[in-house]
Amino acid sequence: MARAHKLDCEAVSDECRFIVQSENESEAIELAKNHMKEVHGRELTNEELREEHLQVV
């Protein structure tokens, strides 16, 4: 079974219901980076997203 990469803001914030999940890690990171910047005003590196926010499910 393929692994998916997931960012789930809803799990850590009651104000944001955003969830992205993709089998393609690059796609998940790009979507997560855009969300974090546009919605939360945070610019994160790919590595920060991998280590702190993305889950492999």
N, CA, C and O atoms as CSV, one atom per row, in Angstrom:
chain,resi,resn,atom,element,x,y,z
A,1,MET,N,N,0.851,-1.180,0.000
A,1,MET,CA,C,0.000,0.000,0.000
A,1,MET,C,C,0.896,1.242,0.000
A,1,MET,O,O,1.906,1.292,0.701
A,2,ALA,N,N,0.513,2.232,-0.788
A,2,ALA,CA,C,1.291,3.463,-0.894
A,2,ALA,C,C,1.166,4.289,0.378
A,2,ALA,O,O,0.121,4.327,1.027
A,3,ARG,N,N,2.270,4.948,0.708
A,3,ARG,CA,C,2.252,5.857,1.858
A,3,ARG,C,C,1.778,7.225,1.391
A,3,ARG,O,O,2.056,7.644,0.267
A,4,ALA,N,N,1.070,7.905,2.257
A,4,ALA,CA,C,0.597,9.255,1.949
A,4,ALA,C,C,1.212,10.241,2.935
A,4,ALA,O,O,1.493,9.904,4.085
A,5,HIS,N,N,1.411,11.447,2.466
A,5,HIS,CA,C,1.960,12.529,3.287
A,5,HIS,C,C,0.808,13.470,3.591
A,5,HIS,O,O,0.072,13.889,2.698
A,6,LYS,N,N,0.665,13.794,4.876
A,6,LYS,CA,C,-0.534,14.513,5.323
A,6,LYS,C,C,-0.174,15.679,6.237
A,6,LYS,O,O,0.662,15.551,7.132
A,7,LEU,N,N,-0.821,16.822,5.995
A,7,LEU,CA,C,-0.788,17.969,6.901
A,7,LEU,C,C,-2.218,18.158,7.373
A,7,LEU,O,O,-3.132,18.284,6.559
A,8,ASP,N,N,-2.413,18.179,8.676
A,8,ASP,CA,C,-3.757,18.278,9.246
A,8,ASP,C,C,-3.799,19.417,10.251
A,8,ASP,O,O,-3.535,19.213,11.436
A,9,CYS,N,N,-4.131,20.624,9.781
A,9,CYS,CA,C,-4.227,21.778,10.682
A,9,CYS,C,C,-5.353,21.583,11.684
A,9,CYS,O,O,-5.272,22.041,12.823
A,10,GLU,N,N,-6.393,20.908,11.253
A,10,GLU,CA,C,-7.560,20.691,12.109
A,10,GLU,C,C,-7.179,19.954,13.395
A,10,GLU,O,O,-7.819,20.146,14.430
A,11,ALA,N,N,-6.151,19.120,13.337
A,11,ALA,CA,C,-5.729,18.346,14.510
A,11,ALA,C,C,-5.068,19.222,15.578
A,11,ALA,O,O,-5.035,18.853,16.752
A,12,VAL,N,N,-4.541,20.383,15.171
A,12,VAL,CA,C,-3.828,21.235,16.133
A,12,VAL,C,C,-4.462,22.603,16.339
A,12,VAL,O,O,-4.013,23.378,17.184
A,13,SER,N,N,-5.507,22.903,15.565
A,13,SER,CA,C,-6.133,24.221,15.672
A,13,SER,C,C,-7.639,24.103,15.515
A,13,SER,O,O,-8.121,23.460,14.582
A,14,ASP,N,N,-8.381,24.720,16.422
A,14,ASP,CA,C,-9.832,24.700,16.258
A,14,ASP,C,C,-10.300,25.801,15.303
A,14,ASP,O,O,-11.489,25.899,15.003
A,15,GLU,N,N,-9.366,26.628,14.826
A,15,GLU,CA,C,-9.719,27.713,13.920
A,15,GLU,C,C,-9.462,27.379,12.453
A,15,GLU,O,O,-9.927,28.099,11.569
A,16,CYS,N,N,-8.735,26.307,12.182
A,16,CYS,CA,C,-8.380,25.958,10.807
A,16,CYS,C,C,-8.756,24.507,10.547
A,16,CYS,O,O,-8.381,23.610,11.301
A,17,ARG,N,N,-9.499,24.291,9.475
A,17,ARG,CA,C,-9.968,22.951,9.161
A,17,ARG,C,C,-9.260,22.372,7.935
A,17,ARG,O,O,-9.749,21.414,7.337
A,18,PHE,N,N,-8.123,22.941,7.560
A,18,PHE,CA,C,-7.398,22.531,6.362
A,18,PHE,C,C,-6.715,21.173,6.555
A,18,PHE,O,O,-6.077,20.922,7.578
A,19,ILE,N,N,-6.864,20.310,5.555
A,19,ILE,CA,C,-6.172,19.021,5.525
A,19,ILE,C,C,-5.708,18.790,4.091
A,19,ILE,O,O,-6.481,18.956,3.148
A,20,VAL,N,N,-4.447,18.407,3.933
A,20,VAL,CA,C,-3.949,17.990,2.623
A,20,VAL,C,C,-3.326,16.612,2.803
A,20,VAL,O,O,-2.638,16.348,3.789
A,21,GLN,N,N,-3.578,15.741,1.832
A,21,GLN,CA,C,-3.000,14.399,1.877
A,21,GLN,C,C,-2.696,13.980,0.450
A,21,GLN,O,O,-3.548,14.075,-0.434
A,22,SER,N,N,-1.469,13.515,0.236
A,22,SER,CA,C,-1.056,13.106,-1.103
A,22,SER,C,C,-0.016,12.003,-1.002
A,22,SER,O,O,0.792,11.978,-0.074
A,23,GLU,N,N,-0.044,11.093,-1.963
A,23,GLU,CA,C,0.995,10.072,-2.039
A,23,GLU,C,C,2.293,10.680,-2.544
A,23,GLU,O,O,3.363,10.099,-2.362
A,24,ASN,N,N,2.209,11.838,-3.174
A,24,ASN,CA,C,3.373,12.532,-3.705
A,24,ASN,C,C,3.880,13.529,-2.666
A,24,ASN,O,O,3.225,14.536,-2.398
A,25,GLU,N,N,5.043,13.251,-2.082
A,25,GLU,CA,C,5.573,14.108,-1.015
A,25,GLU,C,C,5.792,15.540,-1.491
A,25,GLU,O,O,5.477,16.482,-0.764
A,26,SER,N,N,6.320,15.718,-2.684
A,26,SER,CA,C,6.584,17.069,-3.197
A,26,SER,C,C,5.293,17.872,-3.327
A,26,SER,O,O,5.254,19.059,-3.002
A,27,GLU,N,N,4.253,17.224,-3.798
A,27,GLU,CA,C,2.956,17.891,-3.929
A,27,GLU,C,C,2.410,18.280,-2.554
A,27,GLU,O,O,1.928,19.398,-2.373
A,28,ALA,N,N,2.483,17.373,-1.595
A,28,ALA,CA,C,1.996,17.655,-0.248
A,28,ALA,C,C,2.763,18.822,0.369
A,28,ALA,O,O,2.166,19.696,0.997
A,29,ILE,N,N,4.073,18.836,0.193
A,29,ILE,CA,C,4.894,19.919,0.750
A,29,ILE,C,C,4.536,21.247,0.102
A,29,ILE,O,O,4.381,22.250,0.799
A,30,GLU,N,N,4.401,21.271,-1.216
A,30,GLU,CA,C,4.068,22.516,-1.913
A,30,GLU,C,C,2.711,23.059,-1.464
A,30,GLU,O,O,2.583,24.254,-1.200
A,31,LEU,N,N,1.706,22.199,-1.376
A,31,LEU,CA,C,0.383,22.632,-0.927
A,31,LEU,C,C,0.418,23.103,0.530
A,31,LEU,O,O,-0.216,24.096,0.885
A,32,ALA,N,N,1.165,22.382,1.363
A,32,ALA,CA,C,1.272,22.758,2.770
A,32,ALA,C,C,2.004,24.090,2.931
A,32,ALA,O,O,1.593,24.926,3.735
A,33,LYS,N,N,3.087,24.294,2.173
A,33,LYS,CA,C,3.821,25.561,2.242
A,33,LYS,C,C,2.929,26.727,1.849
A,33,LYS,O,O,2.927,27.765,2.510
A,34,ASN,N,N,2.171,26.555,0.771
A,34,ASN,CA,C,1.263,27.619,0.325
A,34,ASN,C,C,0.218,27.915,1.394
A,34,ASN,O,O,-0.068,29.078,1.678
A,35,HIS,N,N,-0.347,26.881,1.979
A,35,HIS,CA,C,-1.359,27.067,3.023
A,35,HIS,C,C,-0.771,27.792,4.228
A,35,HIS,O,O,-1.354,28.759,4.718
A,36,MET,N,N,0.371,27.334,4.704
A,36,MET,CA,C,0.983,27.934,5.892
A,36,MET,C,C,1.303,29.410,5.658
A,36,MET,O,O,1.142,30.232,6.560
A,37,LYS,N,N,1.754,29.745,4.451
A,37,LYS,CA,C,2.092,31.133,4.148
A,37,LYS,C,C,0.841,31.994,3.988
A,37,LYS,O,O,0.744,33.067,4.584
A,38,GLU,N,N,-0.112,31.527,3.187
A,38,GLU,CA,C,-1.287,32.332,2.869
A,38,GLU,C,C,-2.270,32.457,4.039
A,38,GLU,O,O,-2.869,33.515,4.230
A,39,VAL,N,N,-2.438,31.396,4.813
A,39,VAL,CA,C,-3.450,31.397,5.865
A,39,VAL,C,C,-2.858,31.755,7.229
A,39,VAL,O,O,-3.477,32.481,8.008
A,40,HIS,N,N,-1.671,31.249,7.510
A,40,HIS,CA,C,-1.089,31.433,8.841
A,40,HIS,C,C,0.081,32.426,8.866
A,40,HIS,O,O,0.618,32.721,9.933
A,41,GLY,N,N,0.475,32.940,7.698
A,41,GLY,CA,C,1.553,33.927,7.636
A,41,GLY,C,C,2.909,33.369,8.033
A,41,GLY,O,O,3.780,34.117,8.475
A,42,ARG,N,N,3.098,32.065,7.883
A,42,ARG,CA,C,4.368,31.416,8.255
A,42,ARG,C,C,5.039,30.856,7.015
A,42,ARG,O,O,4.424,30.124,6.240
A,43,GLU,N,N,6.301,31.203,6.832
A,43,GLU,CA,C,7.080,30.644,5.731
A,43,GLU,C,C,7.986,29.562,6.306
A,43,GLU,O,O,8.885,29.841,7.100
A,44,LEU,N,N,7.738,28.343,5.898
A,44,LEU,CA,C,8.499,27.201,6.402
A,44,LEU,C,C,9.311,26.574,5.289
A,44,LEU,O,O,8.914,26.599,4.124
A,45,THR,N,N,10.447,26.014,5.654
A,45,THR,CA,C,11.246,25.284,4.675
A,45,THR,C,C,10.637,23.895,4.486
A,45,THR,O,O,9.814,23.448,5.285
A,46,ASN,N,N,11.055,23.233,3.427
A,46,ASN,CA,C,10.598,21.862,3.202
A,46,ASN,C,C,10.958,20.979,4.386
A,46,ASN,O,O,10.160,20.145,4.815
A,47,GLU,N,N,12.154,21.165,4.908
A,47,GLU,CA,C,12.616,20.351,6.030
A,47,GLU,C,C,11.786,20.608,7.289
A,47,GLU,O,O,11.436,19.668,8.002
A,48,GLU,N,N,11.468,21.876,7.566
A,48,GLU,CA,C,10.622,22.191,8.723
A,48,GLU,C,C,9.253,21.524,8.593
A,48,GLU,O,O,8.723,20.985,9.565
A,49,LEU,N,N,8.692,21.564,7.398
A,49,LEU,CA,C,7.390,20.912,7.183
A,49,LEU,C,C,7.504,19.402,7.424
A,49,LEU,O,O,6.670,18.814,8.111
A,50,ARG,N,N,8.538,18.784,6.855
A,50,ARG,CA,C,8.722,17.341,7.035
A,50,ARG,C,C,8.843,16.964,8.506
A,50,ARG,O,O,8.197,16.025,8.970
A,51,GLU,N,N,9.669,17.699,9.229
A,51,GLU,CA,C,9.975,17.354,10.609
A,51,GLU,C,C,8.857,17.723,11.594
A,51,GLU,O,O,8.604,16.993,12.552
A,52,GLU,N,N,8.197,18.850,11.357
A,52,GLU,CA,C,7.281,19.394,12.352
A,52,GLU,C,C,5.794,19.228,12.028
A,52,GLU,O,O,4.966,19.249,12.939
A,53,HIS,N,N,5.445,19.065,10.767
A,53,HIS,CA,C,4.036,19.137,10.423
A,53,HIS,C,C,3.504,17.980,9.589
A,53,HIS,O,O,2.346,17.595,9.749
A,54,LEU,N,N,4.317,17.419,8.705
A,54,LEU,CA,C,3.808,16.342,7.843
A,54,LEU,C,C,3.839,15.006,8.565
A,54,LEU,O,O,4.786,14.683,9.283
A,55,GLN,N,N,2.800,14.259,8.359
A,55,GLN,CA,C,2.719,12.894,8.886
A,55,GLN,C,C,2.770,11.946,7.686
A,55,GLN,O,O,2.299,12.291,6.602
A,56,VAL,N,N,3.327,10.777,7.873
A,56,VAL,CA,C,3.257,9.745,6.858
A,56,VAL,C,C,2.221,8.736,7.337
A,56,VAL,O,O,2.359,8.121,8.394
A,57,VAL,N,N,1.176,8.585,6.520
A,57,VAL,CA,C,0.065,7.711,6.907
A,57,VAL,C,C,-0.129,6.594,5.898
A,57,VAL,O,O,-1.021,5.762,6.064
